[in-house]
Amino acid sequence: MRILFDHNVDRRFRKSLVGHDVRTTREMKWEKLDNGRLLQSAAGHRFEDFLSIDKKLEHEQNLKLLPLPIVVLDSKSNALPALLPFAPSVLALLQSPLDPILYVVQSDGVVLHLSTPRP
C-alpha cells in the first residue's frame, strides 16, 4: 500500500510498516499545504492512505467526502517510542480494504471507523 505520513508522524515509524511504500509530506514537498489540499494532492498522486496523529482532523474535515482513507493514531506523543506500539494494529488494519473514512487507532488496539465526527 502507498501511504503518506503527515508532517507530525516520525518518519522512522515507516520501518514498522514493512511491505508498504511510505512517503512523508516533507519528501513530497507538501508540508505547507493545508489538510484539505494535502489530502487532495495525496489522492491525486495515488496514495492509498494518509497516516497522522492529528486528532483534530476528525472535526476539521468532512468525513463523508474524504478522497482517501485517513488513519489517525491516538498517541499521546509523536515520538517514535510512543508510536511503535501502534504498528501491529496499523499493519492489521492495512491488510483489509479501506473505505475513504477516518480510522482512529487507539492505544489498546481498538480501531474506530468514523464516517461522522464523534460528539
URCORZI-V254838 format. One record per pair of residues at least 6 apart in sequence whose ideal C-beta (glycine too) atoms are under 6 Angstrom apart, sorted by the first residue. I is the first residue (numbers start at 1). GAP is how many residues later the second one is. D is the distance in whole Angstrom. If there is no record, write none. Layout:
<<I;GAP;D> <I;GAP;D>>
This chain:
<<1;19;5> <1;47;5> <1;48;6> <1;93;5> <2;19;5> <2;45;5> <2;46;5> <3;17;5> <3;19;5> <3;46;5> <3;48;6> <4;19;6> <4;38;5> <4;43;4> <4;46;5> <5;19;5> <5;46;5> <6;46;4> <7;18;5> <7;24;5> <8;45;5> <8;46;6> <8;70;5> <9;42;6> <10;68;6> <10;70;5> <10;73;6> <11;13;5> <12;68;5> <13;70;5> <14;8;4> <16;71;4> <25;6;5> <30;8;6> <30;11;6> <39;28;5> <40;27;6> <42;8;6> <43;24;4> <43;25;5> <49;20;5> <50;18;6> <50;20;5> <51;20;5> <52;20;5> <53;20;5> <53;22;5> <53;25;5> <58;44;6> <58;59;5> <59;58;5> <63;38;6> <63;39;5> <63;51;6> <63;52;5> <63;53;6> <66;34;4> <68;32;6> <69;29;4> <69;31;6> <70;32;5> <71;32;5> <72;32;5> <73;13;5> <73;32;5> <74;30;6> <74;32;5> <75;7;5> <75;8;6> <86;19;6> <89;16;5> <89;20;5> <90;15;6> <93;18;6> <101;14;5> <102;12;4> <103;8;6> <103;10;6> <104;8;4> <105;6;5>>
